[in-house]
Amino acid sequence: MSIQDMGKYVPSKTIEEVAKQYGFLPKDVIKLGSNENPIGPSPKAVQAVKDYANAISTYPSVDAAELRTALAKYIGYPADYIVTGNGADGVLDILTRIFVERGDETIIPVPTFSYYELFTRLCDGVPKFAPRDSNFDVDIDALINSVSSKTKMIFLCSPNNPTGNQIGERDLKKVLNATDAMVVVDEAYAEFADSSVIGLVREHENLIVMRTMSKAFGLAGLRVGYGVLPPWIFKEYMKVVPAFSVNKLGIVAAIAALDDKNHLRRTIQTVKNGRAFLIENIPFKTYPSQANFVLVDVSRLSAVEVCEALLRKGIIVRGCESFRGAGDSLVRISVGTMEQNRRVVEGLNSVKKEG
């Protein structure tokens, strides 16, 4: 399959698009389709952007050294284990280019985040898709058996987007010990989960853990991501990463957000309370989640029908039909404020009755 044959990434609709199309005021539309922070960014981050706004005529530091120092303090690793980029997507793009060449293979358990496939194909690599079981867990033995001499990277999203479940440390160690291929664990939603595998990076030379400032830290619009990886990869990454890949406002906002522990705690608690509320009250089958969203199976109805019905009520959620292997009945709902969560539950109850 060539790039021309691939479907493009399908983002959630914007508030402005829905308001215009369905006749709402923007303030009356709620967006629960992009897994954004329900309480917004840290006030400290906003102030940092204001304070440095007049400095945007000068370049940021070439290697975001000050940000890597702040991240090192946050995760407990030396700065030479940390690389940064224009969002976690930007870091993943560069890492894939380092390890994957024409004809090389990657393994991707599906359904999952679509960019792993895109980055593989951009390198003329061949993605191999490993189906998940009925609970969306990865079949570890089957995955290991699918590894070949051509396998260069294995992508594991944990918590997985769009399903919300994690891969356990024991299973991950089995994969790491069974191959020399690079294993990428994408922990974009780690702050909302009960566990992380970031501590294993010191023990395994073939493990990369991805993180982002977009979700728990509320900086999605500034595009700041990072990877935690062995120092030998750090050296290779720094050779090829574009200079100034993290902008100056992103750097200062991320440092300020990392310093605002109270805002992070509020965000996590808001998400955990809202997640529990949605799982308990949504009138369709839901799956356990360790992320800031809940996966819903609308069963006899289609995801397209349910999403459209909610749009007519001014509620934006994400149908999962564009995720490879997800089928046509799954809907991903981001956790919002409690008022927003109640509104989406009421909307789903109405849709179920109408259906």
N, C-alpha and C positions, 0 to 999 in steps of 0.2 A: 504493500500500500504506500503511495506517495503522499506528500503533504497535501497535494491538490485533492486527494480522495478523502481526507480526514474532515470531520465536522469541526467547526470552530468552538471554542469555549463558550458556554452559555451562562452568562451572569444572571443574577436576579434582576427583575425589573426595578427601576428607580421609583421613588415616591412621586417625582415630577411626572414621569410617564403615566403612572396609574391615575394620578389626579386629573390629568388632561383627558385621558381616554375614557374614564368612567364618571367624570363630572364631580369630583371631590375637591375640596380645598386641601392643599398639601398637608396642613396640620391635622387633617382628619384621616390620613392614610398612615398605617403602621407597616413597617418593613421588618419582616422576620424571615428573610430569605438569604441573607449573606453572612450570617454568624458574626455580626458586629457586636461591639461592646454595648450592652443595654443602657449603661449609665454614662457613656461617653468617655472622653479622655480625662486624664488627671489634670486638675487645675494647674498644677505645677508645670506640666508639659505645655499647656496652652500659654502660660506666662513666659516660658522659655522661648517659644516661637515668637511672641511679641517682642521680647527683649533682644532677639537676634535678627529681627526682620530687616534692620538696616544694614546687616552684614552680608546680605545675599549677593552683593556684587563681587565678593571674593570667593575663591574655591574653598571647599572643605578640606580637611586633612586627607591625604591620599589613601591612607589605610584605616581610617576611622579609629585611630589608636586610642583616643579618649573614650570612645564608646566600648571598644573591646576591653578596656580596663574596668569600666563599670559593669559590663556583662560578666567579666571574670569574678568580680566580687559577688555578683548575684548567684551564679551557678557553682562557684567554688572550684574553678579551673584556672590555670595560668592563661594569660592572654594569647600565648602562642598555640593554644588549642581552639581558638575561636576565629572564625572568618565571618565577615559581614557582607551584605549586598542589598540590592534594590528589591527588598522583600525576600521572603524565603524562596519564592519562585526564581528570583535572580541568582541566588546562591546555588540552587539545584541545577539551573541551566548550566552554570559554569562547571560544576562538579561532573555533570553528565558528559560534557565536552572533554573533560580531562580523561575519563575512563572508558568512554564508548567510542569505537570507531566503526567504519563501514563493516557490516556483517556481524558485529558483536550482538549478543543477546542481553536483554534485561528480563527479569521476572516481576510481574505485577499482579498481586491478588486483586480480583475485581468482585464487586464494584468498589471503586476508590477514586481519588482525585485524578482528573484526566491529564494533568500536565506531565505525569511520569511517562505516559505514552508519547506525548508530544515531544518532550525533550529527547527521548530515545530516537524517534524518527528524524528529528533535526540533525542527529549525528549519523544518519543512515544506518542506525541500529535496528534490531528486530525485537519488538516487545513480545514476550510470551505471557499469556494470561492464565493465572491460576484461579479457578473458581473457589469461592468460599462456600461453607456449608449453610444449612438452613438458618442458623443463628448468625451468619456472616463471620464466623471464626475461620482463621486460616488453617487448612490442613497441612500441618508442618511436615509430616512425612512425605506427602505428595509433592510439596514444594521442593524439599531437598532432593527428591528423586528426579525432579525436572531440571536440576542444575546440570549443565554440560560444560565442556571445555570452552565453549563460546560465551558462557555467562559471565558478565562483567559487573552487573549491578542488580541488586534485589531491592525493590521499593516496598516498605511496610509503613503505612500510615497508622499511627497509634496515639490517641484515639483516631479511629478511621473515619474519614469523611466519604460517604454520608451516613455511615452506620453507627458510629459512636462507641464502638467496642475497641478494646486494647489487645495487644499481643503480650503474653506473659513473659517474664524474664527468663524462665526456664526454657520456654519454646524458642525465644530469641537466641539464647546461648546454643541451642541445638543447631540452629541455622548458621550461626557464626563459626561454630567449630566444624561444620560440615563442608565449608567452602572457603576458597580464597577470594571469592568475589566480594566487592564492596556491598555492604548491607546498609541501606539508608533507612533510618527510622524517623519518620516525619512526625514530630511532636508539637505541631502547631497549637494543639489544644491542651497541652500538658498541664497548665496551671489549674484546669478544671477537673483533672483526674486525680485518682487516689494514689497513683504510683507513676514513676518515670524510670527509664532505663539509661538515663544520662550518665549515671555512675559507672557504666560498663565501658565507656570510651577508653579509660585508662588501661583496661584489661585486654582490649581487642584492637589490633591494628587495622581491621577491616570494617570497623563500625563508624558510621557518621550519624549524628543526631541533629535534626533540623528543629529550629525554633523560630518564632516570629514575635514582633511587637504589635501585630495587627489585632489580635483577639483580646486577651486578658488586659493588655495595656492600652487598648483603644486607639492605636495609631495607624489604622488601616490606610488612611489617606496619605500618609507620609512614606509608606513602603520601606520598612526597615525589617530585615530578617537576618538570621545568623545561623551558622552551623558550628557544632562542637565535634571536633575530629582529631585524630592523632597528628602530632607535629609534623610528621613526614608529608602529610597531605597539605598542611598549612603552607609549607614551602612551595609546593607545586601550585597551589591556588593563588598565592600572591604573585606568581610569575605572570598569570594570565588574566586576573580580574581587572576589568577596566578601572582606570584611575577615577577617584571621586565617585564611586558607585553608590555611596550613601550621601545624600545631600546634607547641607549644613543644618537646616532646620530639623531634618530627621534625626541627626546626631544629638542635637541639644535637647530635643523633645524626648527622645528615648532615654537619655541619661536622667532627665528630670522624672520621667515616669518610673524608672527603676528605683528612684529615691523615695517615691510616694507609696510607701508600704500600706498606708491606711486605705488609699484608693484601690489598690490591688486586692486587699482583703474584702472591701465592700463589693467589688466586682465579683469575686469568687463566690461570696455568700449569696449575692443576688442571683447568680446563675444556678447555684446548687438548689436554692429554695424554689426558683422558678422551674427548674428541670423536674424536680420532684412533683410539683403541682401539675405540670403538663402530663407527665407519665400517668399520674393518678386520675386525671380528669378528662383527658382526650377520649372521645367515644369510639375510637378505633384501636386496633392492635398497635402497641408501641413497643420499641425495643430498648433494653437497658442502655444507658449512655453515660460516658465519662467525659463528654464534650459539652459545648454550650449550645447544643441543639438536640432535638429528639427526632428519631426516624419513626414514621407512621406508615402502616400498611392500611390503605383505605379499601382493601379487599375487592368487593364486587364493583366498586366505582373505579374509575381511572384517575391517575394523578392529574392528568390534564383537566378533567372535569372538576375535580375538587379545587385545584388552584384557580381555575377560572371563576368558580362560584365564590371563592373567598375574595378574589380581586373585585368582584361586583359589590363586596361589602367593605372594600377599602383595606384589605389585608393581603400583604405580599408574603407568600411562602415559596418554597422551592420544590418543584416536581423533579424527581430523580430519573426521568426517562432518558436524559442525555448521559447518564453514567453507564458505561459499558457493564452489562450483566445485571443491571438493577431491575429490569422489567418495567411494567407500566403502572404499578399500583402503589409506589412508594413516594412519600412526601417528606421532605426534611423541613423541620420548623425550628428556627432559632429561638432561644430563650430570650424573652424581652423583659420589660418591667412587669410587675405583677398585674397592673392594669391592662397591659398589652396581652399578657398570657390569658387573662380572663376573657378578653375579647376574642382571641383566636379559638378558645374552647367553645364559647358561645356560637361562634361562626361555624365550627365543625359540627356542633350539635344540630344546628339549623340545616347544614348541608346533608347530614345523615338522614334527618327526617324527610327532607325534600327528595332524597335519592331513593 
